[in-house]
Amino acid sequence: NIYDTIRKNIKKYRKLRNITSAKLAELVGLSHDFIRQIESEKVAYNFSVDTFYKISVALNVKLDDLIQE
């Protein structure tokens, strides 16, 4: 599932950059809960392309980096 790959990569790059999920939420303009749901394997919440793009900008990574396994 592409969403699972993206979830794992968002969390990976967020941690590599020492950004908390709360800080990422602030940078993207979303709630902390929403970011936690995006990263959660249990919730499996699907998100929009716009949100995906905003997260990539906030983490300073290419969209390609977030979709690669």
Backbone atoms as SQL, in Angstrom:
CREATE TABLE atoms (id INTEGER PRIMARY KEY, chain TEXT, resi INTEGER, resn TEXT, atom TEXT, x REAL, y REAL, z REAL);
INSERT INTO atoms VALUES
  (1, 'A', 1, 'ASN', 'N', 0.839, -1.184, 0.000),
  (2, 'A', 1, 'ASN', 'CA', 0.000, 0.000, 0.000),
  (3, 'A', 1, 'ASN', 'C', 0.884, 1.247, 0.000),
  (4, 'A', 2, 'ILE', 'N', 0.652, 2.134, -0.934),
  (5, 'A', 2, 'ILE', 'CA', 1.456, 3.353, -1.074),
  (6, 'A', 2, 'ILE', 'C', 1.331, 4.248, 0.153),
  (7, 'A', 3, 'TYR', 'N', 0.147, 4.284, 0.761),
  (8, 'A', 3, 'TYR', 'CA', -0.023, 5.114, 1.954),
  (9, 'A', 3, 'TYR', 'C', 0.853, 4.619, 3.103),
  (10, 'A', 4, 'ASP', 'N', 1.004, 3.321, 3.236),
  (11, 'A', 4, 'ASP', 'CA', 1.870, 2.781, 4.289),
  (12, 'A', 4, 'ASP', 'C', 3.319, 3.189, 4.077),
  (13, 'A', 5, 'THR', 'N', 3.761, 3.151, 2.835),
  (14, 'A', 5, 'THR', 'CA', 5.129, 3.567, 2.506),
  (15, 'A', 5, 'THR', 'C', 5.318, 5.050, 2.821),
  (16, 'A', 6, 'ILE', 'N', 4.368, 5.862, 2.419),
  (17, 'A', 6, 'ILE', 'CA', 4.449, 7.306, 2.676),
  (18, 'A', 6, 'ILE', 'C', 4.457, 7.577, 4.180),
  (19, 'A', 7, 'ARG', 'N', 3.583, 6.903, 4.924),
  (20, 'A', 7, 'ARG', 'CA', 3.523, 7.064, 6.387),
  (21, 'A', 7, 'ARG', 'C', 4.879, 6.804, 7.027),
  (22, 'A', 8, 'LYS', 'N', 5.478, 5.673, 6.663),
  (23, 'A', 8, 'LYS', 'CA', 6.776, 5.305, 7.232),
  (24, 'A', 8, 'LYS', 'C', 7.845, 6.331, 6.882),
  (25, 'A', 9, 'ASN', 'N', 7.816, 6.806, 5.642),
  (26, 'A', 9, 'ASN', 'CA', 8.816, 7.777, 5.211),
  (27, 'A', 9, 'ASN', 'C', 8.618, 9.143, 5.860),
  (28, 'A', 10, 'ILE', 'N', 7.388, 9.559, 6.039),
  (29, 'A', 10, 'ILE', 'CA', 7.137, 10.831, 6.735),
  (30, 'A', 10, 'ILE', 'C', 7.741, 10.758, 8.132),
  (31, 'A', 11, 'LYS', 'N', 7.452, 9.685, 8.829),
  (32, 'A', 11, 'LYS', 'CA', 7.975, 9.523, 10.186),
  (33, 'A', 11, 'LYS', 'C', 9.501, 9.457, 10.180),
  (34, 'A', 12, 'LYS', 'N', 10.067, 8.723, 9.233),
  (35, 'A', 12, 'LYS', 'CA', 11.521, 8.584, 9.130),
  (36, 'A', 12, 'LYS', 'C', 12.188, 9.942, 8.922),
  (37, 'A', 13, 'TYR', 'N', 11.728, 10.700, 7.927),
  (38, 'A', 13, 'TYR', 'CA', 12.347, 11.996, 7.631),
  (39, 'A', 13, 'TYR', 'C', 12.082, 13.011, 8.735),
  (40, 'A', 14, 'ARG', 'N', 10.927, 12.927, 9.373),
  (41, 'A', 14, 'ARG', 'CA', 10.639, 13.836, 10.484),
  (42, 'A', 14, 'ARG', 'C', 11.636, 13.606, 11.615),
  (43, 'A', 15, 'LYS', 'N', 11.884, 12.345, 11.929),
  (44, 'A', 15, 'LYS', 'CA', 12.830, 12.014, 13.006),
  (45, 'A', 15, 'LYS', 'C', 14.262, 12.354, 12.611),
  (46, 'A', 16, 'LEU', 'N', 14.628, 12.124, 11.349),
  (47, 'A', 16, 'LEU', 'CA', 15.974, 12.478, 10.877),
  (48, 'A', 16, 'LEU', 'C', 16.246, 13.973, 11.026),
  (49, 'A', 17, 'ARG', 'N', 15.206, 14.762, 10.893),
  (50, 'A', 17, 'ARG', 'CA', 15.347, 16.216, 10.995),
  (51, 'A', 17, 'ARG', 'C', 15.047, 16.742, 12.400),
  (52, 'A', 18, 'ASN', 'N', 14.864, 15.819, 13.316),
  (53, 'A', 18, 'ASN', 'CA', 14.583, 16.183, 14.711),
  (54, 'A', 18, 'ASN', 'C', 13.382, 17.120, 14.841),
  (55, 'A', 19, 'ILE', 'N', 12.323, 16.791, 14.118),
  (56, 'A', 19, 'ILE', 'CA', 11.087, 17.571, 14.170),
  (57, 'A', 19, 'ILE', 'C', 10.035, 16.713, 14.869),
  (58, 'A', 20, 'THR', 'N', 9.396, 17.270, 15.862),
  (59, 'A', 20, 'THR', 'CA', 8.324, 16.542, 16.541),
  (60, 'A', 20, 'THR', 'C', 7.080, 16.540, 15.653),
  (61, 'A', 21, 'SER', 'N', 6.178, 15.633, 15.935),
  (62, 'A', 21, 'SER', 'CA', 4.937, 15.622, 15.154),
  (63, 'A', 21, 'SER', 'C', 4.136, 16.901, 15.406),
  (64, 'A', 22, 'ALA', 'N', 4.246, 17.450, 16.604),
  (65, 'A', 22, 'ALA', 'CA', 3.565, 18.715, 16.915),
  (66, 'A', 22, 'ALA', 'C', 4.152, 19.859, 16.077),
  (67, 'A', 23, 'LYS', 'N', 5.460, 19.886, 15.941),
  (68, 'A', 23, 'LYS', 'CA', 6.116, 20.930, 15.148),
  (69, 'A', 23, 'LYS', 'C', 5.764, 20.766, 13.670),
  (70, 'A', 24, 'LEU', 'N', 5.752, 19.525, 13.190),
  (71, 'A', 24, 'LEU', 'CA', 5.371, 19.293, 11.797),
  (72, 'A', 24, 'LEU', 'C', 3.942, 19.766, 11.557),
  (73, 'A', 25, 'ALA', 'N', 3.070, 19.474, 12.478),
  (74, 'A', 25, 'ALA', 'CA', 1.675, 19.924, 12.366),
  (75, 'A', 25, 'ALA', 'C', 1.607, 21.444, 12.251),
  (76, 'A', 26, 'GLU', 'N', 2.405, 22.112, 13.067),
  (77, 'A', 26, 'GLU', 'CA', 2.445, 23.575, 13.037),
  (78, 'A', 26, 'GLU', 'C', 2.959, 24.077, 11.686),
  (79, 'A', 27, 'LEU', 'N', 4.022, 23.454, 11.173),
  (80, 'A', 27, 'LEU', 'CA', 4.609, 23.868, 9.898),
  (81, 'A', 27, 'LEU', 'C', 3.644, 23.668, 8.729),
  (82, 'A', 28, 'VAL', 'N', 2.837, 22.630, 8.810),
  (83, 'A', 28, 'VAL', 'CA', 1.923, 22.279, 7.723),
  (84, 'A', 28, 'VAL', 'C', 0.553, 22.948, 7.883),
  (85, 'A', 29, 'GLY', 'N', 0.262, 23.422, 9.096),
  (86, 'A', 29, 'GLY', 'CA', -1.025, 24.058, 9.338),
  (87, 'A', 29, 'GLY', 'C', -2.135, 23.064, 9.599),
  (88, 'A', 30, 'LEU', 'N', -1.769, 21.926, 10.215),
  (89, 'A', 30, 'LEU', 'CA', -2.739, 20.892, 10.555),
  (90, 'A', 30, 'LEU', 'C', -2.682, 20.633, 12.052),
  (91, 'A', 31, 'SER', 'N', -3.619, 19.873, 12.550),
  (92, 'A', 31, 'SER', 'CA', -3.609, 19.555, 13.971),
  (93, 'A', 31, 'SER', 'C', -2.578, 18.463, 14.265),
  (94, 'A', 32, 'HIS', 'N', -2.104, 18.466, 15.498),
  (95, 'A', 32, 'HIS', 'CA', -1.158, 17.445, 15.944),
  (96, 'A', 32, 'HIS', 'C', -1.787, 16.064, 15.812),
  (97, 'A', 33, 'ASP', 'N', -3.043, 15.938, 16.167),
  (98, 'A', 33, 'ASP', 'CA', -3.757, 14.666, 16.052),
  (99, 'A', 33, 'ASP', 'C', -3.790, 14.160, 14.608),
  (100, 'A', 34, 'PHE', 'N', -3.989, 15.075, 13.689),
  (101, 'A', 34, 'PHE', 'CA', -4.046, 14.697, 12.278),
  (102, 'A', 34, 'PHE', 'C', -2.706, 14.128, 11.819),
  (103, 'A', 35, 'ILE', 'N', -1.615, 14.760, 12.197),
  (104, 'A', 35, 'ILE', 'CA', -0.280, 14.263, 11.836),
  (105, 'A', 35, 'ILE', 'C', -0.056, 12.891, 12.467),
  (106, 'A', 36, 'ARG', 'N', -0.448, 12.733, 13.706),
  (107, 'A', 36, 'ARG', 'CA', -0.297, 11.425, 14.362),
  (108, 'A', 36, 'ARG', 'C', -1.106, 10.357, 13.644),
  (109, 'A', 37, 'GLN', 'N', -2.280, 10.704, 13.173),
  (110, 'A', 37, 'GLN', 'CA', -3.113, 9.752, 12.429),
  (111, 'A', 37, 'GLN', 'C', -2.471, 9.391, 11.088),
  (112, 'A', 38, 'ILE', 'N', -1.886, 10.378, 10.432),
  (113, 'A', 38, 'ILE', 'CA', -1.210, 10.113, 9.159),
  (114, 'A', 38, 'ILE', 'C', -0.070, 9.125, 9.363),
  (115, 'A', 39, 'GLU', 'N', 0.691, 9.293, 10.430),
  (116, 'A', 39, 'GLU', 'CA', 1.844, 8.426, 10.688),
  (117, 'A', 39, 'GLU', 'C', 1.460, 7.067, 11.271),
  (118, 'A', 40, 'SER', 'N', 0.269, 6.945, 11.778),
  (119, 'A', 40, 'SER', 'CA', -0.153, 5.721, 12.445),
  (120, 'A', 40, 'SER', 'C', -0.488, 4.604, 11.459),
  (121, 'A', 41, 'GLU', 'N', 0.050, 3.435, 11.725),
  (122, 'A', 41, 'GLU', 'CA', -0.285, 2.265, 10.908),
  (123, 'A', 41, 'GLU', 'C', -1.646, 1.704, 11.310),
  (124, 'A', 42, 'LYS', 'N', -2.089, 2.008, 12.515),
  (125, 'A', 42, 'LYS', 'CA', -3.358, 1.488, 13.018),
  (126, 'A', 42, 'LYS', 'C', -4.553, 2.228, 12.422),
  (127, 'A', 43, 'VAL', 'N', -4.417, 3.542, 12.294),
  (128, 'A', 43, 'VAL', 'CA', -5.536, 4.354, 11.824),
  (129, 'A', 43, 'VAL', 'C', -5.713, 4.218, 10.317),
  (130, 'A', 44, 'ALA', 'N', -4.601, 4.144, 9.584),
  (131, 'A', 44, 'ALA', 'CA', -4.617, 4.021, 8.122),
  (132, 'A', 44, 'ALA', 'C', -5.455, 5.114, 7.468),
  (133, 'A', 45, 'TYR', 'N', -5.276, 6.330, 7.938),
  (134, 'A', 45, 'TYR', 'CA', -6.013, 7.470, 7.392),
  (135, 'A', 45, 'TYR', 'C', -5.385, 7.895, 6.074),
  (136, 'A', 46, 'ASN', 'N', -6.180, 8.020, 5.040),
  (137, 'A', 46, 'ASN', 'CA', -5.693, 8.498, 3.753),
  (138, 'A', 46, 'ASN', 'C', -5.781, 10.016, 3.722),
  (139, 'A', 47, 'PHE', 'N', -4.799, 10.633, 3.091),
  (140, 'A', 47, 'PHE', 'CA', -4.692, 12.087, 3.096),
  (141, 'A', 47, 'PHE', 'C', -4.603, 12.599, 1.665),
  (142, 'A', 48, 'SER', 'N', -4.832, 13.889, 1.506),
  (143, 'A', 48, 'SER', 'CA', -4.879, 14.489, 0.171),
  (144, 'A', 48, 'SER', 'C', -3.482, 14.712, -0.399),
  (145, 'A', 49, 'VAL', 'N', -3.431, 14.915, -1.695),
  (146, 'A', 49, 'VAL', 'CA', -2.176, 15.241, -2.369),
  (147, 'A', 49, 'VAL', 'C', -1.648, 16.574, -1.845),
  (148, 'A', 50, 'ASP', 'N', -2.543, 17.502, -1.571),
  (149, 'A', 50, 'ASP', 'CA', -2.146, 18.796, -1.030),
  (150, 'A', 50, 'ASP', 'C', -1.433, 18.634, 0.317),
  (151, 'A', 51, 'THR', 'N', -1.966, 17.803, 1.185),
  (152, 'A', 51, 'THR', 'CA', -1.342, 17.538, 2.487),
  (153, 'A', 51, 'THR', 'C', 0.000, 16.857, 2.291),
  (154, 'A', 52, 'PHE', 'N', 0.063, 15.894, 1.401),
  (155, 'A', 52, 'PHE', 'CA', 1.290, 15.187, 1.068),
  (156, 'A', 52, 'PHE', 'C', 2.367, 16.179, 0.613),
  (157, 'A', 53, 'TYR', 'N', 1.987, 17.103, -0.259),
  (158, 'A', 53, 'TYR', 'CA', 2.923, 18.121, -0.750),
  (159, 'A', 53, 'TYR', 'C', 3.395, 19.046, 0.380),
  (160, 'A', 54, 'LYS', 'N', 2.463, 19.522, 1.193),
  (161, 'A', 54, 'LYS', 'CA', 2.827, 20.422, 2.301),
  (162, 'A', 54, 'LYS', 'C', 3.795, 19.754, 3.264),
  (163, 'A', 55, 'ILE', 'N', 3.585, 18.470, 3.531),
  (164, 'A', 55, 'ILE', 'CA', 4.484, 17.739, 4.430),
  (165, 'A', 55, 'ILE', 'C', 5.865, 17.617, 3.802),
  (166, 'A', 56, 'SER', 'N', 5.931, 17.339, 2.511),
  (167, 'A', 56, 'SER', 'CA', 7.234, 17.227, 1.848),
  (168, 'A', 56, 'SER', 'C', 7.994, 18.548, 1.907),
  (169, 'A', 57, 'VAL', 'N', 7.295, 19.655, 1.733),
  (170, 'A', 57, 'VAL', 'CA', 7.925, 20.981, 1.823),
  (171, 'A', 57, 'VAL', 'C', 8.424, 21.226, 3.244),
  (172, 'A', 58, 'ALA', 'N', 7.598, 20.932, 4.232),
  (173, 'A', 58, 'ALA', 'CA', 7.970, 21.154, 5.631),
  (174, 'A', 58, 'ALA', 'C', 9.177, 20.304, 6.030),
  (175, 'A', 59, 'LEU', 'N', 9.279, 19.095, 5.477),
  (176, 'A', 59, 'LEU', 'CA', 10.394, 18.205, 5.799),
  (177, 'A', 59, 'LEU', 'C', 11.586, 18.415, 4.875),
  (178, 'A', 60, 'ASN', 'N', 11.398, 19.252, 3.858),
  (179, 'A', 60, 'ASN', 'CA', 12.447, 19.544, 2.886),
  (180, 'A', 60, 'ASN', 'C', 12.919, 18.272, 2.175),
  (181, 'A', 61, 'VAL', 'N', 11.958, 17.474, 1.717),
  (182, 'A', 61, 'VAL', 'CA', 12.260, 16.268, 0.951),
  (183, 'A', 61, 'VAL', 'C', 11.417, 16.272, -0.322),
  (184, 'A', 62, 'LYS', 'N', 11.925, 15.597, -1.338),
  (185, 'A', 62, 'LYS', 'CA', 11.186, 15.478, -2.591),
  (186, 'A', 62, 'LYS', 'C', 10.027, 14.492, -2.399),
  (187, 'A', 63, 'LEU', 'N', 8.964, 14.705, -3.146),
  (188, 'A', 63, 'LEU', 'CA', 7.842, 13.780, -3.098),
  (189, 'A', 63, 'LEU', 'C', 8.303, 12.370, -3.433),
  (190, 'A', 64, 'ASP', 'N', 9.222, 12.252, -4.364),
  (191, 'A', 64, 'ASP', 'CA', 9.773, 10.935, -4.729),
  (192, 'A', 64, 'ASP', 'C', 10.369, 10.210, -3.532),
  (193, 'A', 65, 'ASP', 'N', 11.035, 10.959, -2.654),
  (194, 'A', 65, 'ASP', 'CA', 11.658, 10.354, -1.472),
  (195, 'A', 65, 'ASP', 'C', 10.610, 9.758, -0.533),
  (196, 'A', 66, 'LEU', 'N', 9.447, 10.356, -0.504),
  (197, 'A', 66, 'LEU', 'CA', 8.402, 9.886, 0.395),
  (198, 'A', 66, 'LEU', 'C', 7.646, 8.668, -0.132),
  (199, 'A', 67, 'ILE', 'N', 7.753, 8.408, -1.436),
  (200, 'A', 67, 'ILE', 'CA', 7.021, 7.268, -1.977),
  (201, 'A', 67, 'ILE', 'C', 7.903, 6.047, -2.228),
  (202, 'A', 68, 'GLN', 'N', 9.205, 6.200, -2.048),
  (203, 'A', 68, 'GLN', 'CA', 10.107, 5.075, -2.280),
  (204, 'A', 68, 'GLN', 'C', 10.166, 4.149, -1.079),
  (205, 'A', 69, 'GLU', 'N', 10.114, 2.849, -1.368),
  (206, 'A', 69, 'GLU', 'CA', 10.182, 1.852, -0.284),
  (207, 'A', 69, 'GLU', 'C', 11.593, 1.706, 0.204);
